[in-house]
Amino acid sequence: MNARCYNEVVDDLDRWDTKSFLSLRGGDFAQGWKIHKSADSVRRLLKPGQTYSKRSMKLAQLRSDAAALGKLGFEETTPPSALAMRSAETLINGLWEGCLDFNLEVSHDGEINFLFGDHAELFHIHIDENGILSFYCKRAEGETFGDDMSAGEFPNKSLLSFVDRRK
Amino acid sequence: MSNTNPFTEAHAIARLDFALIFQNNLSDEQRAQLALELQKHLDQFERLVENDGSEDEEPVIAFERKGEVDEVTEAVHIHGNYVHVVWSDYRGWAFSRDGAINYLRPVLRWIRDERLVLTMVGLAYRDVFFNDKPETYDTGEVLKIGSSYVAPKVFSSGKKWRHWLAWSDSNLGGASFRTQSTLRIEADLLSVGEDEATIHCTEIAHRQSVRWGHAAALMNPSDDDLRNAWDCAHRANHALIQELITDDMLERIGLKEGSDECSLLQ
C-alpha cells in the first residue's frame, strides 16, 4: 500500500462514520462515531499552520488594541465600534495568503488602519466607525484608491500585486 | 496567569468540517467521474494518491490546498457515501461556509441533477487547548463548572479523561431542521517535538448532522438552503460553546458580543 496514501487516510480524523447515522433508529447512536487516531495525525493537530498563526496574531492584536483603548477612559478616545470590528475581522479573514505582513493601528477615534509598505510605496486600508472601508495605494507609477466599500468587497488582487512587486 | 492556551492566539478551532451525506454509496464509476470534475473545479488543490480501501479503511479520494509554507489549509475528500471539506486554517464563519459551498459546487450539481440523493449535511468543530506546563493543568481553566453538557466528575479526574455525550434536537431553526449531535471531550498528555516534551491537550469535538424537515430542500437544495442548515448548526455550536467554555477562554477566542463571529447570531 502506498505509504503516503495511508498517512492521508489516517490523518482524516474528521471522517464521518455514516453507518452510525444510518442505523440510528436501531439504537446504535449511543455507540457514537469511530475515532481514528495516530501519533502522526495528533502531532499534526498540535500546531496551527504558519498562515493560520499569522492571521490569528493579527486578529488577537486587533481585539487587544481595541480593548485597551476602551479601558483608557479618556474623553477624547473612542474604541472601535462593533461595526468597525466586524469589518476589520472580515477583512483580516479574507486577506489572501502572502498579504498578512502589515502594521495594524487603531487610532484614538476608533478608526482601524492597515499599513503595507513604507512611505515611498504604501498601501493603506482604512475602516471607519461605520465599518466602511477605503484604501489608498501609492507607487512610483502613480496612485490608486477606492472607497465606500464593505470589507467583503475589498480588491485582494490589487493588494497582492502591490505586495508581490515589493518582494 | 494560566498556562492553558487556545489553538491559536485568536481561535480554538483546529478543524472545521462541512459534509454532504448521501443516501447510498457512490459506485466506482461515480467516484471516478466526480473526482475528475472536482479536480477540474479545485484548480488550486493537489489530488493525492487514493487509498485502495484495504486495512479496513473505506476508499477515499483526497484533494488538498496548501498555504504559504507547504501546510494544508483546506482539504476535500470523497468517501463512500459523503463528500466533505475540512478547513485547517479557520477564517471566520461566513468565509468558511461560503468557501465550502463553492468547493462542493460539482457535487451540488450532481444532487440538483438527481444523480445523487442527499440525506443530510454535517458540521463538525474540533477545538483544541494546550498547556505546555502540564503539571499546572486544571480542567476549570477550559471548561465551565456547572455546565449541563459536562459530567461534574471530569473536574476531579486529573489530567487524562474522556467524556462523551449524544443528543438530538428537533426544534432548531424554527423546527425546520432536525439535528443529531455528539460531543466528545478528551484530556490527555502528549509528547511533541524533537525533544518529546510533554504537553497537555484538551480537545473538544462537536459533530452535528442536520436533516431538513421538508423533502424539497433535499431534492434540490439551493445555496441558501445549505447556508440556512449550516447556520443553524453553527448557532447550536455557538450556544454549546458559550455554555461549555470559561468566560476567560471565550474572551480569548473572540466569542464575546460584537465580534464578527457573533454577527450571524444576532
HADDOCK unambig.tbl for C-alpha pairs under 7 A between the chains (distance, minus, plus):
assign (segid A and resid 5 and name CA) (segid B and resid 49 and name CA) 5.71 0.50 0.50
assign (segid A and resid 5 and name CA) (segid B and resid 50 and name CA) 5.95 0.50 0.50
assign (segid A and resid 5 and name CA) (segid B and resid 51 and name CA) 5.50 0.50 0.50
assign (segid A and resid 6 and name CA) (segid B and resid 51 and name CA) 6.58 0.50 0.50
assign (segid A and resid 30 and name CA) (segid B and resid 166 and name CA) 6.80 0.50 0.50
assign (segid A and resid 43 and name CA) (segid B and resid 192 and name CA) 6.60 0.50 0.50
assign (segid A and resid 45 and name CA) (segid B and resid 14 and name CA) 6.88 0.50 0.50
assign (segid A and resid 48 and name CA) (segid B and resid 7 and name CA) 6.92 0.50 0.50
assign (segid A and resid 48 and name CA) (segid B and resid 8 and name CA) 6.79 0.50 0.50
assign (segid A and resid 49 and name CA) (segid B and resid 71 and name CA) 5.96 0.50 0.50
assign (segid A and resid 51 and name CA) (segid B and resid 67 and name CA) 6.62 0.50 0.50
assign (segid A and resid 51 and name CA) (segid B and resid 68 and name CA) 6.57 0.50 0.50
assign (segid A and resid 52 and name CA) (segid B and resid 89 and name CA) 5.12 0.50 0.50
assign (segid A and resid 53 and name CA) (segid B and resid 8 and name CA) 6.03 0.50 0.50
assign (segid A and resid 56 and name CA) (segid B and resid 8 and name CA) 6.17 0.50 0.50
assign (segid A and resid 56 and name CA) (segid B and resid 9 and name CA) 5.54 0.50 0.50
assign (segid A and resid 56 and name CA) (segid B and resid 10 and name CA) 4.86 0.50 0.50
assign (segid A and resid 56 and name CA) (segid B and resid 11 and name CA) 7.00 0.50 0.50
assign (segid A and resid 57 and name CA) (segid B and resid 9 and name CA) 5.70 0.50 0.50
assign (segid A and resid 57 and name CA) (segid B and resid 10 and name CA) 6.70 0.50 0.50
assign (segid A and resid 59 and name CA) (segid B and resid 10 and name CA) 6.04 0.50 0.50
assign (segid A and resid 60 and name CA) (segid B and resid 9 and name CA) 5.90 0.50 0.50
assign (segid A and resid 60 and name CA) (segid B and resid 10 and name CA) 5.10 0.50 0.50
assign (segid A and resid 82 and name CA) (segid B and resid 258 and name CA) 4.97 0.50 0.50
assign (segid A and resid 82 and name CA) (segid B and resid 259 and name CA) 6.95 0.50 0.50
assign (segid A and resid 85 and name CA) (segid B and resid 259 and name CA) 6.57 0.50 0.50
assign (segid A and resid 86 and name CA) (segid B and resid 259 and name CA) 5.74 0.50 0.50
assign (segid A and resid 86 and name CA) (segid B and resid 260 and name CA) 4.40 0.50 0.50
assign (segid A and resid 89 and name CA) (segid B and resid 260 and name CA) 6.14 0.50 0.50
assign (segid A and resid 90 and name CA) (segid B and resid 260 and name CA) 6.85 0.50 0.50
assign (segid A and resid 93 and name CA) (segid B and resid 91 and name CA) 4.72 0.50 0.50
assign (segid A and resid 93 and name CA) (segid B and resid 92 and name CA) 6.22 0.50 0.50
assign (segid A and resid 97 and name CA) (segid B and resid 67 and name CA) 6.78 0.50 0.50
assign (segid A and resid 97 and name CA) (segid B and resid 68 and name CA) 6.46 0.50 0.50
assign (segid A and resid 98 and name CA) (segid B and resid 68 and name CA) 6.86 0.50 0.50
